[in-house]
Amino acid sequence: MPEVINENLTLYQNEGSLAYGTDAYLLSAYMRRQTKERACEFGAGSGVISLLSAARGNFSHITALEIQRNIAEIAAHNVEINGFSEKIDVICRDIREKDASMNGAFGVVFSNPPYMTANSGKLGQNDADSASRHEINGGIEDFASSASRLLKYGGLFYAVYRPDRLAELLCACKLHGLEPKRMTLVYPTENHVPCLVLLEAKKNGAPGVFVTKPLIIYQSGKPQTNENYTDDMKYIYKNGAFHELYQRL
């Protein structure tokens, strides 16, 4: 059965695959609005981040790459039923595949990549879940390398990742000419350790990263429900974007 999510989007998902969650929504809200830029998503899954971005008019066009054919077909269906066929193209392709026509073609590349190495943790009970969670079809360096290849000079790469692998994310970006420019750590409450990290990196950017204030999702001492979001989190859900305090303009 489809689910109606933020921006009044209708979303179908593959049964048993990784569900749409807070990490995807936060990444969609973290990206700057660049209405004249073409964007590319790596590992689109059901297409939710591209759909949210299209619904907000963030980019002129989005190319969504997804390696699993059955998942790509679901993403394409989601694009069609939500009326964004002219704004989003879904392509079944490995992000590591080289296509000269795409080199330097995008102002933005974004991804919610697999967080776990191929040999860590327990693999999912189906291929889609395993590929979403584990680096079966490429690791973070592959994502950074491909993003650098597809981005034009000064283009932006966005990713949401696990804080315990932050060093790998930063090293991968630096290795491929993506200079970290803005970073936000996300905490469930002020009493928890961070659960996510959001990163914006710039191709051929000058050194220097703006580490924002932390984003805390829930008020401390209360049940972790939508009603108990912090003011910052309420702002993000109301506006589909982070407050200007989280941006170096």
N, C-alpha and C positions, 0 to 999 in steps of 0.2 A: 504494500500500500504506500502511496506517496505521502510525504510529510510537507506541511506548509511551514516555512521557516521565515527568517528575517527578510525584510523588503518584500514580503508577501510572495515569495518564490515557492514554487512547487518542486519538490525534490524527490526523485526516485533514487534508491541506492541498492546495490547488489546485496542480496541476503547473505549475512555473515561477514561482509567486508567492514573495514574500519568506518565507524559512523562519523557523521559531521559533528564537530565539537568546538570547544572554546578556542583551541589553537588555530583552527581554520578561520574562525570569525575574527579573532584578534589580528591575524595576518592581513585579512582583507581590509580591516580598519586602519592598520599601521601604514599602509602605502599612501603616498602623497597623490593628490588628484592632479593628473597630467593629461588633460583632455586632448592634446594634440599628439600624444605619443602612442605608438603601437606597443603592446605588451605580449609577453609569452609566459605561459604557466608550464612548469615542469611537474609531471606526475599529477595530472588534473583530477584523478579519481572520478567522482560523480559530477565534477565541474563546479562545485559550490563556490569556490573562491572567485573563479572567473565570472560566475553568474552574479555574485554580490557586487563585484567591481563594475560589471556592465550595468546593473540596475542603478548604480550610483553615478553612472556616466564618467567614471574615472579615467578611461582611456579611449582613444579613437577606435581601436580594434584589438581583440585578444585572440591569440593562437594558443590553444590548450593542447598540450602533448600528453598522451597517456599510452603506456606500453602494452597494457592488457586489453585485448580487443573487446572482450565482453563488457569491460568497465568503460572503455571509450564509447561503445554503443549506447550505454546508459547515459553518459555525459552528453552525447549528441542529442539524445531524446530529451533530456532536461533542457538543453539549449532551445530546442524547437518548441516545446510546449510552453516555455516562458517567453517566447517571442523575441529571442535574441539571435536568430540565425544569421542576420546581417552584421552582427557585432562580434560574434564568437565563432571561430572555426575549431572543431575538434579533430585532431589528427592522431591516429594510432601509430606511435613511433617511439623508439628508444631515444631518450634525450642525448645519449652518447653518439647517435648516428649523425654523421657530418653531411650537411647539405649546404653547398656554397651559396645558394640563393638566400639562405637565412642568416648568413654571417653579417654581423653589424646592422641587422635589419630592425632591431628593437631598441626602444628607449628604456624599457623596463622588463626584467625577468623576475618572476616570483615563484616560490615553491614552499610547500610543507613536506620536506623530504622524509624518507624513513629515518627514524631516530636510532635504531639499533643495528649493530653490526650483524652480518649474516650468521656468525657463529655464537651470538649472545642471546640469552633468554630462550623462551620456548616459542617455536614457530607456531603460527596460527593454524587452525584446523582446516583452512582452505587456502588456495594459492593467492587469492586476492588479498586476504588479510595478512598473509606472510609478506607479500610484496609491499604492502602499505607500511608495515612496521619495521621490516628488516631490509638491509642493503643488499638485496638479492640481485637487483638490476642496476647496480652502481652505488658508490658511496658518495660522501659529501664532497670529496675532491672532484669526482666526475661531474657533479652538479655545478660546482664552481667553475670548472674548466669549460663546460658547455655554455654556462651563462656568460662567461667572458667572451667566448667566441661569437655568441649571438648579439651581444650588446654593442651599440655604437659607442664612440668615445664619449665619456661622461654619463653613460647610461647607469641605471640603478638596479641593483640586485637585492631582493628582499627574501628573507627566510625566517621561519620559526623553527626552533630546535631545542634540544635538551641542554640545560645548563651544565650537566656533568660532561658534555662533549663540546663545550664552548671553545676550548683551545683548538680542537680539530677544525671547527667551523672557521675560526679566525685565521688559522694557518692556511687552510684551503683557499680562502678568499685572497689573502696576501700573495700566495704562491701564483695565483692566476690574474694578478693585477686588479683585484677588486678591493679597494681600500675601505675598511670599515669606517662609517661616518656617523652612525647613530645606533644606539643599543639600549634596549629596555629589558630589565629582568621582571618577570611576572611571578607573584606570590599568591598562593591561595588565601592566606591571611597574614597579618603582620607577625604572627607567631610561628609561621612556617618558613622552611627554606624555599628558594625559588623552584618553580615547576616548569617554567618555559623561559626562553630568551628570544627576543625579536631583534633582527639585525637588518640594517640598511647599509649597503656597501656601494661605492661608486667606482666605475671602471676608470682607471688612470687618475683617480682622485688624489689630492694631496694628503699626507699623513695628518691624523688628528680625528679622534672619535668623540662624539658627544654622548656621554652616558647619562640618560635621563633619570629622573626620579623613578623609583620602582612603581610598578602597577600592582596594586593589591586588589584582588577580586572581591573577597567577602569581608564584611565587618567581623571583627574578632568576637568570640564568645556567643555567636548566634548560629543557628542552623545555616548550612551552606545552600541557600535557595536564592532564586532571583530577587525575592523581596529584600534580601539582606546584602545586595551588592553595595560596594563603596560608591561614593559620589563619582569617582573617576570612571568606574565601570558603568555606572548608569549613563554617564555622558557618552561613552563609546556606543552603547546600545541605542541611545536616542538619536545620535548623529551619524552613526556609521563611520566614525573617525575618532582619532585620539584628540584630546584637548591640545591647544597650541603650546602648552607648557612642555609637552613631549616632543616638540619639533624645534629644531634650530632652523629658522627661516632665513 
